[in-house]
Amino acid sequence: MTIEGTAIARITGEADVELRDGRSLGFAGLFTATRTTPASPIAEAAGCALVETPMGVQIRTTDSKETSVSGIFACGDVARAPHSVSLAVGDGAWAGAQLHRSLVWPEG
């Protein structure tokens, strides 16, 4: 495997990649991933820390899905990569359980 550091200028044909330095690379197929940002500014407005990842901007969370603001939890695509419906559903279930735990057994 070779990692190409040159930026892509455009994709042409079925799977041909033209690089910004003028080179063209042909492939049998391409897999792409989009970069994402939260659709709402509410987390940032509430003071939640954001983190830049290879997949885009995400809300920083602990293992229990709590953000940098006590009592605010985040899950799914906005708080984890890779972006996947099944992973987001599981992440939501875990965040809900942790939120419930924080309400039933508050710390301190």
Buried (B, 14 or more C-beta within 10 A) or exposed (E): EEEEEEEEBEEEEEEEBBBEEEEEEEEEEEEEEEEBEBEEEEBEEEEBEBEEEEBBBBBBBEEEBBBBBEEBBBBBBBBBBEBEEEBBEBBBEBBEEBBEEBEEEEEE
